[in-house]
């Protein structure tokens, strides 16, 4: 296949995913039908169905695109094993991860926190959607686990700390950031990170 | 109004709320119509409409009943100002709050984490629902803030720590517990609390 065609394919896919994200952010998950996606994308039905057979194909693509980059952002500030660079403290890591989520929203021009809430609800309702999204949740947890291992190596946590359990707590902080931003509107990456600093600091 | 009538009223309301919770957990938010609630409750349409004029009235009641008890659970382990009892460490507080959520699910015989995810998604989509739920989110944050103030008094955090910021992080841990339980199924209150202990412990 010539290279131009592959690029074209990737571009079309991205165009359909972006249209779906806009639909979900605006109308919620249930009202986002294939017809709505086709309409929003400005492409023909035939063209959209060439790339995605149905809504679940698009959800899978969204899960793989959007959330993977969160895992990648976490991996980015985790030094590789044996590296001389020390892992940053957890508050720096949380600030970077939450800021990445906001930057990505701006870059894609969609409200990713809103979309995240829609897809979680759908995963709670539909086991098929949950199974589509679980590997991505696992990838985010694994990225935090690798960070926690590096942070233990760097002496930021006790040597006998369990990196998987630390990863659960760090993973757990992301949905709470998203939800409080929606409900109360006052949380920023900087303030959230400062709260973690206050929580972690030893009393005088 | 005679007392028996008020009790009867409260019982009917609770019966309708419980029916709504079962509908939402099973079918999601969008498919939970007033007709579905009436059917699930086993009451007449006239009876249900006596208590709630529409779905938003029921959502408000759910928000006020379910989430308030989370705030109450947090308040329960926070000693009142001037008390000689010290506030428990944050990992004990998080374990109690997450365990309360699971106990309450069992007691009400509905999957509260699932319902929480449905209502958050609806709040993200519908500003009216968000406005209904925001005071409850605020109440949970305030309960954590009061806890954080007591924990600062008890010397668990630095004297200059900001209780509101600490409350943001502790509030933030609850949605992440719910979501990881759904997606990965491996988080328990005890393990989550142990993760927080590992995160908070000073390195050797």
Interface residues (C-beta under 8 A of the other chain):
Chain A: X27 X28 X29 X30 X31 X90 X113 X114 X117 X118 X120 X121 X122 X123 X124 X125 X130 X133 X134 X137 X138 X141 X155 X156 X157 X158 X159 X161 X162 X165 X166 X167 X168 X169 X170 X171 X172 X173 X174 X175 X176 X177 X178 X179 X180 X182 X183 X184 X187 X191 X192 X194 X195 X196 X198 X199 X200 X201 X202 X203 X204
Chain B: X27 X28 X29 X30 X31 X90 X113 X114 X117 X118 X120 X121 X122 X123 X124 X125 X130 X133 X134 X137 X138 X141 X155 X156 X157 X158 X159 X161 X162 X165 X166 X167 X168 X169 X170 X171 X172 X173 X174 X175 X176 X177 X178 X179 X180 X182 X183 X184 X187 X191 X192 X194 X195 X196 X198 X199 X200 X201 X202 X203 X204
